[in-house]
């Protein structure tokens, strides 16, 4: 049996080799047809050489044109630098403020030190600090600059302007006291309403028409309101007239001086100041009226050109720089066309070079593909030869040897069978004779036993077949379920049809890929190439280990995240349970404040509202709601009819409007809590008379209420109001519970601080009043004690 199996195996293997030889011959034939269609390697090498030469031929042209463009670009950049330099010089000449700043710094270096410190520390001031004034003023002409510089003191021109007393103190302390830098500071708290001019509009029109008066000095310059107010308060520039050559002629020949000093109401003469000009020279006429004779005296001053307020460089210098700029621009415009032409030619050569490079790359790819195809053909021929050699191998000798062994074994087996047969015949004969009777006797029992064994064996076989059938059925069900799961997984992960029943790109790709294999052997050949590629690939053995570690880490992190989410839900639930009653109580408080605030503002003829602002919930976590840090109170006010209330802000409301809103808001909250005393400082500053009276009325009404029903602690508390002034006829203060204290003022105030003697005052206080006799030098102390003893203690003290 072994020899026969080996012979059958040899026949089967030969048949497989024959089939494999046929498949390999087909593959070699296909590869040979592809090679025959492709150009030869010599042709492809020639194509590679030709395209490479074309590419190399373009390189010198490209480099030459590139150098030409770079030369043009350098020329353009050089001219551009000249244009930019000329433009900067022209901008520098046109920047009059910067020139004035340099002029001031050259004349007064200490101003530069103060200016630099202010620029570095601007955030420390409450309001903008302006200055020096000479740099913030823009005269409308050179004459106006000379007039302003002659009339305004130089200390004023070098001064800095602040708009707040605290800024004044800070600037003086830091610069003057700590840095020891001389500095002049002018404080402008507010801009007053325009005051009447020196001359009426009719007389001013007459002066302009008949005597050539241009206007007032403050009209011949441009500056901010704060700087203008500083110049008005320091030099009264709004009272200085500006004229021209005609004005000088009127001063000399037409009696303009008498016209200017004549009062329009028929009273005594008035002084004046006027600037005139004559043939390029300017003069200043200053008229003063004598206090005794009431006669005018005129002083005439020559006006020199301005130094600090000069308007900038001369027109000749500007024209020269503008000419240089025009020439540089012209040269640049002449070079640019050549540069653009060279850049266009360079771009064309670059495109040609890229095309040549693409042709070289394509030729090399064709040559490599042809070489690969030839290599595949050689490998296929080699494999075909190996298969043919294996088929041609002489197996007849081996087969004859195996057949000889088989014949010998058959002969020996026949001899053994013959000898065995003879012995068996003899034994059978003896057995027949010895067992005849017994065989007859036991025949029935043997037959019965044989039938019983056959029955048992049949039952056992039936049970085994039944068990085999059940196992096969169960395995079939498992395989069927596995097949169904695999089909479902394949349809989920890589469906061959979409929801509409159309073929997916995957199915089309599979059909195309499978169609290229005509037989199974073709697929096996492709599989063999793929296996060779896989064997050449180095696998990373740690990838699975890393994947398992990352998987464990991910599961651990997922568990932690779930725990954190659970804790977050618990915390949010607790927060919501606590927030709801707190927010309801807060809404009630805000509603009470809103009701009082609205009523108080309505009494002023305004509109007011108080709202609770909750902020906006985080976009990433809507469940948590708005953050507590975003909660706040919004005060909305409107001081004009028809205007919708807006949030109280320094950008919308004035200082007085904010003060009124603030004090009314404080009054609305005052009854919400009990405090021993309250104190406000200068809350009435910036208010007009009407609002100030209404504010004081509200303060008095809210601060002088009698104690409530809950006992001595149910009171509104003392209210201290600190103010530098009070309005006259302030009837709202005429309350028994209101006391006015004038600090360091009044007839009983000590004349000198050294007169204060606490021990003597205590001793005088302890003595009987009748025994107190004022002595020389003690009148002030006695009067002070007398006034103190006569004064009845107020119920509530307001200051």
C-alpha positions in Angstrom: 0.0 0.0 0.0 2.9 2.4 0.8 4.5 1.8 -2.6 1.2 2.2 -4.4 0.6 5.5 -2.5 4.1 6.7 -3.5 3.4 5.8 -7.2 0.1 7.7 -7.1 1.8 10.7 -5.5 4.4 10.7 -8.3 1.7 10.7 -11.0 -0.3 13.4 -9.2 2.9 15.6 -8.8 3.7 15.2 -12.5 0.2 16.3 -13.5 0.5 19.4 -11.3 3.9 20.2 -12.8 2.4 19.9 -16.3 -0.4 22.3 -15.3 2.1 24.7 -13.6 4.3 24.6 -16.7 1.3 25.5 -18.9 0.4 28.4 -16.6 4.0 29.7 -16.5 4.2 29.4 -20.3 1.1 31.6 -20.6 2.6 34.2 -18.2 5.8 34.2 -20.2 3.8 34.7 -23.3 1.9 37.7 -21.8 5.1 39.3 -20.5 6.8 38.8 -23.9 3.9 40.5 -25.7 4.2 43.5 -23.3 8.0 43.7 -23.9 7.5 43.5 -27.7 5.1 46.4 -27.5 7.4 48.6 -25.5 10.4 50.5 -27.1 13.8 48.9 -26.7 16.2 49.9 -23.9 18.5 51.6 -26.4 15.7 53.8 -27.7 14.6 54.7 -24.1 18.3 55.4 -23.1 18.6 57.7 -26.1 15.3 59.5 -25.1 16.7 59.9 -21.5 20.0 61.3 -22.9 18.2 63.6 -25.3 15.9 65.1 -22.7 18.7 65.5 -20.2 20.8 67.4 -22.7 17.8 69.7 -23.4 17.4 70.4 -19.7 21.1 71.1 -19.3 21.0 73.4 -22.3 18.3 75.5 -20.6 20.3 75.9 -17.3 22.8 78.6 -18.6 20.0 80.6 -20.1 18.0 80.4 -16.9 21.0 81.4 -14.8 21.9 84.3 -17.2 18.4 85.7 -17.1 18.2 85.2 -13.3 21.4 87.3 -12.9 19.9 89.9 -15.2 16.8 90.1 -13.1 18.8 90.3 -9.9 20.8 93.2 -11.3 17.6 95.1 -12.3 16.2 94.3 -8.9 19.3 95.7 -7.1 19.0 98.9 -9.2 15.3 99.1 -8.3 16.0 98.5 -4.6 18.7 101.2 -4.6 16.3 103.7 -6.2 13.5 102.6 -3.9 15.8 103.3 -1.0 16.4 106.8 -2.4 12.6 107.3 -2.8 11.9 106.2 0.7 14.7 108.3 2.2 13.4 111.4 0.3 9.9 110.6 1.4 10.9 110.3 5.0 12.8 113.6 4.7 9.7 115.2 3.2 7.4 113.7 5.9 9.8 114.9 8.5 9.7 118.4 7.1 5.9 118.3 6.9 5.6 117.0 10.5 5.2 120.4 12.1 4.4 119.0 15.6 7.6 116.9 15.7 9.6 119.9 14.6 8.0 122.1 17.3 8.7 119.4 19.8 12.4 119.4 18.8 12.5 123.2 18.9 11.0 123.2 22.4 13.5 120.5 23.6 16.4 122.4 22.1 15.4 125.6 23.9 14.3 123.9 27.2 16.0 120.4 27.8 14.2 120.1 31.1 10.9 120.0 29.3 12.1 116.9 27.4 12.9 115.1 30.6 9.4 115.8 32.0 7.8 114.9 28.6 9.7 111.5 28.6 8.6 110.7 32.2 4.9 111.5 31.3 5.0 109.3 28.2 6.4 106.4 30.2 3.9 106.7 33.1 0.6 107.7 31.3 -1.3 104.9 32.9 -0.8 106.4 36.4 -3.0 109.4 35.6 -6.7 109.5 35.8 -7.1 111.7 32.7 -4.9 112.5 29.8 -2.0 114.9 30.4 -1.4 117.3 27.5 1.8 119.2 26.7 3.9 121.0 26.4 1.4 123.5 25.1 3.8 124.7 22.3 3.6 121.2 20.7 -0.2 121.0 21.0 -0.9 124.3 19.1 -1.0 124.5 15.3 -0.8 128.2 14.1 -2.6 128.8 10.8 0.3 130.9 9.5 3.9 131.9 10.4 2.6 135.4 11.5 0.1 133.7 13.8 2.9 131.6 15.3 5.1 134.7 15.9 2.1 136.6 17.4 1.3 133.7 19.8 4.9 133.2 20.8 5.3 136.9 21.5 2.1 137.3 23.5 2.0 134.1 25.5 4.7 133.7 28.2 7.3 131.1 27.5 6.6 129.5 30.8 3.0 128.9 29.6 4.2 127.5 26.2 6.4 125.0 28.1 3.6 124.1 30.5 1.8 120.8 30.8 -2.0 120.7 31.2 -3.8 118.4 33.6 -7.5 117.9 34.0 -7.7 116.6 37.6 -6.3 117.8 40.9 -5.0 114.3 41.8 -3.1 114.3 38.5 -1.7 117.7 39.4 -0.5 116.5 42.7 1.0 113.3 41.2 2.8 115.1 38.5 4.2 117.8 40.8 5.3 115.2 43.4 7.0 112.8 41.0 8.6 115.3 38.6 9.3 118.4 40.7 9.9 117.0 44.1 11.3 113.5 43.5 13.1 114.0 40.1 13.9 117.7 40.7 12.9 118.6 37.2 11.5 122.1 36.8 8.0 121.8 35.3 5.1 124.2 34.8 1.6 122.7 35.3 -1.8 124.3 34.4 -4.9 122.7 35.8 -8.1 122.8 33.7 -10.9 121.2 35.6 -13.7 122.1 33.2 -14.4 124.1 30.1 -16.6 127.1 31.0 -19.3 128.5 28.7 -18.0 131.0 26.1 -17.9 134.5 27.5 -18.8 137.7 25.5 -16.1 139.1 23.3 -14.5 142.5 23.8 -16.4 144.0 20.9 -19.9 143.5 19.7 -20.6 141.7 16.5 -21.5 145.0 14.7 -18.2 146.7 15.7 -16.2 143.6 14.9 -17.7 143.5 11.4 -16.8 147.2 11.0 -13.2 146.6 12.1 -12.9 143.8 9.6 -14.4 145.7 6.7 -12.9 149.1 7.2 -9.6 148.4 9.0 -8.6 144.9 7.8 -8.9 143.2 11.2 -8.7 139.5 10.7 -10.1 138.3 14.0 -9.1 137.3 17.5 -5.8 135.5 18.3 -7.6 132.4 19.5 -9.2 132.1 16.1 -5.8 131.9 14.3 -4.7 128.6 15.8 -5.9 125.0 16.1 -5.8 123.1 19.3 -7.9 121.1 21.7 -10.4 122.7 24.0 -8.3 122.0 27.1 -5.2 123.7 25.6 -7.3 126.6 24.4 -8.7 127.1 27.9 -5.2 127.0 29.4 -4.1 129.7 26.9 -7.2 131.8 27.7 -6.7 131.6 31.4 -3.0 132.3 31.2 -2.7 134.8 28.4 -6.3 135.9 27.5 -5.7 135.2 23.8 -9.5 135.6 23.2 -9.1 139.3 23.9 -6.2 139.9 21.4 -6.9 141.2 17.9 -5.0 140.2 14.8 -4.7 142.5 11.8 -2.7 142.9 8.6 -1.1 145.7 6.5 -4.4 147.5 6.2 -4.7 147.5 10.0 -1.2 149.1 10.3 -2.3 151.8 7.8 -5.4 152.5 9.9 -3.3 152.7 13.1 -1.0 155.3 11.4 -3.5 157.4 9.4 -7.1 156.6 10.3 -7.2 156.7 14.1 -7.8 153.0 14.6 -6.3 153.3 18.1 -9.0 155.7 19.2 -11.7 153.4 17.7 -10.4 150.4 19.6 -10.2 152.1 23.0 -13.6 153.8 22.6 -16.3 152.2 24.8 -19.4 151.1 22.9 -21.6 152.1 26.0 -20.2 155.6 26.3 -18.1 154.8 29.4 -14.4 155.3 30.0 -11.8 154.1 27.4 -10.8 150.5 27.5 -7.4 148.9 26.9 -6.7 146.5 24.0 -4.0 144.5 22.3 -3.6 144.1 18.5 -1.1 142.7 16.1 -0.4 144.3 12.8 2.0 143.9 9.9 3.7 146.2 7.3 5.8 144.9 4.4 6.8 141.7 6.2 7.4 143.3 9.6 4.9 142.7 12.4 4.1 144.9 15.4 2.2 144.5 18.6 0.2 147.5 20.0 -0.7 147.3 23.7 -3.0 149.9 25.1 -3.2 150.5 28.9 -5.6 152.9 30.6 -4.3 154.9 33.5 -6.2 154.4 36.7 -5.8 158.1 37.6 -6.1 160.1 34.4 -8.1 157.4 32.5 -6.0 158.2 29.5 -4.6 155.5 27.2 -0.9 154.8 26.8 0.3 152.8 23.8 3.3 150.5 23.7 4.6 149.2 20.4 6.8 146.1 20.2 8.5 144.6 17.1 7.6 140.9 16.5 10.4 138.5 15.8 9.9 135.3 13.9 8.7 132.4 16.0 11.3 129.9 17.3 9.2 127.3 19.2 5.9 127.7 17.2 7.5 127.9 13.8 5.4 126.0 11.2 8.3 124.0 9.9 10.9 124.1 7.2 11.0 126.6 4.4 9.2 126.1 1.2 12.4 126.2 -0.8 13.8 123.2 1.2 10.5 121.3 0.8 10.6 122.0 -3.0 14.2 120.7 -3.2 13.3 117.5 -1.4 10.2 117.1 -3.5 12.3 117.5 -6.6 14.8 114.8 -5.4 11.8 112.5 -4.7 10.4 113.1 -8.2 13.8 112.4 -9.8 14.2 109.2 -7.8 10.6 108.1 -8.7 11.3 108.8 -12.4 14.4 106.6 -12.4 12.6 103.9 -10.6 9.8 104.0 -13.2 12.3 103.8 -16.0 14.0 100.7 -14.6 10.8 98.8 -13.7 9.7 98.0 -17.3 13.1 96.3 -18.0 12.8 94.4 -14.7 9.3 93.3 -15.6 10.4 92.2 -19.1 13.4 90.3 -17.6 11.1 88.6 -15.0 8.7 87.6 -17.8 11.5 86.1 -19.9 12.8 84.4 -16.7 9.4 82.9 -16.1 9.2 81.6 -19.7 12.6 79.9 -19.4 11.6 78.5 -16.0 8.5 77.0 -17.6 10.6 75.5 -20.4 13.0 74.1 -17.8 10.2 72.6 -15.8 8.7 71.0 -19.0 12.2 69.6 -19.9 12.5 68.3 -16.3 9.1 66.7 -16.6 10.2 65.0 -20.0 13.4 63.7 -18.3 11.4 62.3 -15.4 8.9 60.7 -17.8 11.7 59.2 -20.0 13.4 57.8 -16.9 10.2 56.3 -15.6 9.6 54.6 -19.0 13.1 53.3 -19.1 12.8 51.9 -15.5 9.4 50.3 -16.3 10.9 48.6 -19.4 13.8 47.4 -17.3 11.4 46.0 -14.6 9.4 44.3 -17.3 12.5 42.6 -18.8 13.5 41.6 -15.3 10.1 40.0 -14.7 10.3 38.3 -18.1 13.8 36.8 -17.2 12.5 35.7 -13.9 9.5 34.0 -15.5 11.7 32.3 -18.1 14.0 31.1 -15.4 11.1 29.7 -13.4 9.7 28.1 -16.6 13.0 26.4 -17.1 13.1 25.1 -13.6 9.6 23.7 -14.0 10.5 22.1 -17.3 13.7 20.7 -15.8 11.7 19.2 -12.9 9.3 17.6 -15.4 12.1 16.3 -17.6 13.7 14.7 -14.6 14.0 10.8 -15.2 11.6 9.1 -12.8 11.2 5.9 -14.8 14.1 4.2 -12.9 12.7 5.1 -9.5 9.3 4.0 -10.7 10.7 0.6 -12.0 12.5 0.1 -8.8 9.3 0.6 -6.8 7.4 -1.7 -9.2 10.2 -4.4 -8.7 9.9 -4.2 -5.0 6.1 -4.4 -5.3 6.4 -7.6 -7.5 8.8 -9.2 -5.0 6.5 -8.5 -2.1 3.6 -9.9 -4.1 5.5 -13.2 -4.8 6.4 -13.6 -1.2 2.9 -12.8 -0.1 1.6 -15.5 -2.6 4.0 -18.1 -1.2 3.0 -17.3 2.4 -0.7 -17.5 1.4 -0.2 -20.8 -0.3 1.6 -22.4 2.8 -1.0 -20.9 5.1 -3.8 -22.3 2.9 -2.4 -25.8 3.1 -2.1 -25.6 6.9 -5.5 -24.1 7.1 -7.0 -27.0 5.0 -5.4 -29.5 7.4 -6.6 -27.7 10.5 -10.0 -27.2 9.0 -10.4 -30.9 8.3 -9.4 -31.8 11.9 -11.7 -29.1 13.3 -14.6 -30.3 11.3 -14.1 -33.8 12.6 -13.6 -32.7 16.3 -16.2 -30.0 16.3 -19.0 -31.4 14.2 -21.2 -32.5 17.1 -20.5 -29.5 19.2 -21.0 -27.2 16.3 -24.5 -28.6 15.8 -25.2 -28.3 19.5 -24.0 -24.8 19.8 -25.2 -23.7 16.4 -28.5 -22.4 17.8 -26.8 -20.7 20.8 -24.1 -19.2 18.5 -26.7 -18.0 16.1 -28.7 -16.5 19.0 -25.5 -14.8 20.4 -24.5 -13.6 17.0 -27.9 -12.1 16.4 -27.9 -10.5 19.9 -24.4 -9.0 19.2 -25.4 -7.8 15.8 -28.4 -6.2 17.3 -26.3 -4.5 20.0 -23.8 -3.4 17.4 -26.6 -2.0 15.3 -28.0 -0.1 18.2 -24.5 1.3 19.1 -23.9 2.3 15.5 -27.3 4.0 15.4 -26.5 5.9 18.6 -23.1 6.9 17.2 -24.6 8.0 14.0 -27.2 10.0 15.8 -24.6 11.7 18.0 -22.5 12.4 14.9 -25.5 13.8 13.2 -26.3 16.1 16.2 -22.7 17.3 16.4 -22.6 17.9 12.7 -25.9 19.8 12.9 -24.7 21.9 15.8 -21.4 22.6 14.0 -23.4 23.5 10.9 -25.5 26.0 12.9 -22.4 27.5 14.5 -20.7 27.8 11.1 -23.9 29.2 9.6 -24.1 31.9 12.4 -20.5 32.7 12.0 -21.0 33.0 8.2 -24.0 35.3 8.8 -22.0 37.5 11.3 -19.1 37.7 8.8 -21.4 38.6 6.0 -23.0 41.3 8.2 -19.6 42.6 9.3 -18.4 42.7 5.7 -21.6 44.6 4.6 -21.0 47.0 7.5 -17.3 47.6 7.1 -17.1 47.3 3.3 -20.6 47.3 1.7 -20.8 46.4 -1.9 -24.1 48.3 -2.4 -25.3 51.6 -1.0 -28.7 52.3 0.5 -30.3 52.8 -3.0 -29.0 49.5 -4.2 -26.2 51.0 -6.4 -22.8 49.4 -6.6 -20.2 51.0 -4.4 -16.7 51.9 -5.7 -15.3 48.9 -3.6 -17.3 46.4 -5.6 -16.2 48.0 -8.9 -12.6 47.9 -7.7 -12.9 44.3 -6.6 -14.4 43.3 -10.0 -11.5 45.1 -11.8 -8.9 43.6 -9.6 -10.3 40.1 -9.8 -10.8 40.4 -13.6 -7.1 40.7 -14.2 -6.5 37.1 -13.1 -7.6 34.7 -15.8 -7.0 31.6 -13.7 -6.3 30.7 -10.2 -2.6 30.2 -11.0 -2.4 33.9 -12.1 -3.8 34.8 -8.7 -1.3 32.5 -7.0 1.6 34.2 -9.0 0.4 37.6 -7.8 0.1 36.2 -4.3 3.7 34.9 -4.6 4.9 38.4 -5.6 3.0 40.0 -2.7 4.5 37.4 -0.3 8.0 38.3 -1.5 7.2 42.0 -0.9 5.9 41.1 2.6 9.0 39.1 3.4 11.1 42.1 2.4 9.2 44.3 4.8 10.5 44.7 8.4 7.8 44.3 10.9 7.7 46.1 14.2 7.1 43.5 16.9 6.4 46.0 19.6 3.3 47.4 17.8 0.9 44.9 19.3 2.4 45.4 22.7 2.1 49.1 22.4 -1.5 48.7 21.2 -2.4 46.6 24.2 -0.7 49.1 26.6 -2.6 52.0 25.0 -5.8 50.0 25.1 -5.4 49.4 28.9 -4.5 53.1 29.4 -7.6 54.2 27.4 -9.9 52.0 29.4 -8.4 53.3 32.7 -8.8 56.9 31.5 -12.4 56.1 30.4 -13.1 54.8 33.9 -11.7 57.9 35.5 -13.7 60.1 33.1 -16.9 58.3 34.0 -16.2 58.8 37.7 -15.5 62.5 37.2 -18.7 62.8 35.2 -20.6 61.2 38.0 -19.1 63.5 40.6 -19.8 66.5 38.4 -23.5 65.5 38.1 -23.7 65.2 41.9 -22.0 68.6 42.4 -24.2 70.3 39.8 -27.3 68.8 41.5 -26.2 70.1 44.9 -25.3 73.5 43.3 -28.7 73.8 41.7 -30.5 73.0 44.9 -28.6 75.8 46.7 -28.7 78.3 43.9 -32.4 78.4 43.4 -33.4 79.8 46.9 -30.3 82.1 46.9 -31.3 83.5 43.5 -34.9 83.9 44.5 -33.9 85.9 47.5 -31.5 88.0 45.4 -34.2 88.7 42.8 -36.5 90.0 45.6 -33.8 92.3 47.0 -33.1 93.7 43.5 -36.8 94.2 42.9 -37.1 96.2 46.1 -34.0 98.3 45.1 -35.5 98.8 41.6 -38.8 100.0 42.9 -37.2 102.6 45.2 -34.6 103.7 42.6 -37.3 104.1 39.8 -39.4 106.2 42.2 -36.5 108.4 43.2 -35.4 109.0 39.6 -39.0 109.7 38.6 -39.1 112.5 41.2 -36.1 114.0 39.3 -38.0 113.9 36.0 -35.7 111.0 34.8 -36.1 107.3 34.2 -34.2 104.7 36.2 -34.1 100.9 36.5 -32.1 98.3 38.4 -31.6 94.8 36.9 -29.9 91.6 38.0 -27.3 90.5 35.4 -26.6 86.8 35.4 -24.0 86.6 32.6 -24.0 84.0 29.9 -23.5 80.2 30.4 -20.3 78.6 29.2 -20.8 77.3 25.6 -18.8 74.2 26.5 -20.9 73.4 29.6 -24.5 74.5 29.3 -25.6 72.4 32.3 -23.5 74.3 34.8 -25.3 77.6 34.0 -23.8 81.1 34.3 -20.8 81.5 36.6 -21.2 83.4 39.9 -18.4 85.8 38.9 -20.6 87.0 36.0 -23.5 88.0 38.3 -23.9 91.7 38.8 -26.3 94.6 39.1 -26.9 96.9 36.1 -28.1 100.4 36.6 -30.0 101.8 33.6 -30.8 105.5 33.5 -32.2 108.1 31.0 -32.1 111.8 31.6 -33.8 112.9 28.3 -37.3 112.4 27.1 -37.7 109.8 24.3 -34.3 108.3 25.0 -34.3 104.6 26.0 -32.6 103.9 29.3 -29.0 102.7 28.9 -26.4 101.2 31.3 -24.7 103.7 33.5 -21.3 104.4 31.9 -18.7 107.2 31.8 -18.9 107.0 28.0 -22.6 107.9 27.8 -23.5 109.9 30.9 -21.8 113.0 32.2 -20.2 113.3 35.6 -23.2 115.0 37.1 -25.6 112.5 35.7 -23.5 109.7 37.1 -23.4 111.4 40.5 -27.2 111.7 40.6 -27.6 108.1 39.6 -25.1 106.9 42.2 -26.6 108.7 45.1 -30.1 107.6 44.2 -28.9 104.0 44.0 -27.3 104.4 47.4 -30.5 105.9 48.8 -32.5 103.0 47.4 -30.2 100.5 49.1 -29.9 102.4 52.4 -33.1 100.9 54.0 -32.0 97.4 53.0 -29.5 97.2 55.8 -28.7 98.8 59.2 -25.5 100.7 59.6 -24.3 102.9 62.5 -23.3 105.7 60.1 -22.7 106.4 56.4 -20.2 108.8 54.9 -20.0 110.3 51.3 -17.5 112.8 50.1 -18.3 115.7 47.6 -21.2 113.8 46.0 -22.7 117.2 45.0 -19.8 118.2 42.8 -20.7 118.5 39.1 -24.5 118.9 39.8 -26.6 121.8 38.6 -28.7 123.7 41.2 -31.9 121.8 40.5 -30.4 118.3 40.8 -28.4 119.3 43.8 -31.5 120.5 45.7 -33.4 117.4 44.7 -30.5 115.2 45.8 -30.2 116.9 49.2 -33.9 116.6 49.6 -33.7 112.8 49.1 -30.7 112.5 51.4 -32.5 114.4 54.2 -35.7 112.4 53.8 -34.0 109.1 53.9 -31.6 110.0 56.7 -33.9 111.7 59.2 -36.6 109.0 59.6 -37.7 108.3 63.2 -36.7 105.0 64.7 -38.9 102.0 63.7 -41.0 99.7 65.7 -38.3 97.1 66.4 -36.5 99.2 69.0 -33.4 101.4 69.2 -31.5 99.4 66.6 -34.2 100.0 64.0 -32.9 103.3 62.7 -31.5 104.7 59.5 -28.1 105.6 61.1 -26.1 108.8 61.0 -25.3 110.2 57.5 -22.1 112.3 57.1 -22.0 114.4 53.9 -18.6 116.1 53.3 -18.8 119.0 50.9 -16.7 122.2 50.2 -19.9 124.2 49.6 -23.7 124.4 50.1 -26.3 126.1 47.9 -27.9 129.3 49.3 -31.5 129.0 50.5 -31.2 125.3 50.9 -34.5 124.8 52.8 -34.2 121.0 52.7 -31.6 121.3 55.4 -34.0 123.0 57.9 -34.6 119.9 59.9 -34.1 119.4 63.6 -32.1 116.3 63.0 -29.6 118.1 60.7 -26.4 119.7 62.0 -23.9 121.6 59.9 -20.2 121.6 61.0 -17.9 124.2 59.5 -14.4 122.8 60.0 -11.7 125.5 60.8 -14.2 128.3 60.2 -16.4 130.6 62.2 -15.9 133.4 64.8 -14.8 131.0 67.6 -12.0 129.3 65.8 -8.6 129.6 67.3 -6.5 132.2 65.5 -3.2 130.3 65.9 -2.6 126.5 66.2 -0.4 127.1 69.2 -3.3 128.5 71.2 -4.8 125.1 71.6 -4.4 124.0 75.2 -6.4 120.8 76.0 -5.7 120.8 79.7 -6.9 124.4 80.2 -10.0 123.7 78.2 -10.8 120.7 80.4 -10.2 122.6 83.6 -12.4 125.5 82.4 -15.1 122.9 81.5 -15.0 121.5 85.0 -15.3 124.8 86.8 -18.8 126.4 87.4 -19.8 128.7 84.6 -20.1 131.8 86.9 -16.6 131.4 88.0 -15.2 131.6 84.5 -13.9 135.1 83.8 -12.3 135.6 80.4 -8.7 136.9 80.8 -6.6 138.7 78.3 -5.7 136.4 75.5 -8.3 133.8 76.7 -11.4 135.3 75.0 -11.3 132.9 72.2 -11.1 129.9 74.5 -14.0 131.2 76.7 -16.2 131.9 73.8 -15.5 128.5 72.3 -16.5 126.8 75.6 -19.6 129.0 76.0 -20.8 128.1 72.5 -20.1 124.5 73.2 -22.1 124.4 76.4 -25.1 126.2 74.9 -25.2 123.9 71.9 -27.8 121.1 72.3 -26.7 117.7 71.1 -28.4 116.9 67.8 -30.5 113.8 67.4 -28.5 112.9 64.3 -25.4 114.5 63.0 -25.1 115.1 59.3 -21.9 116.4 57.7 
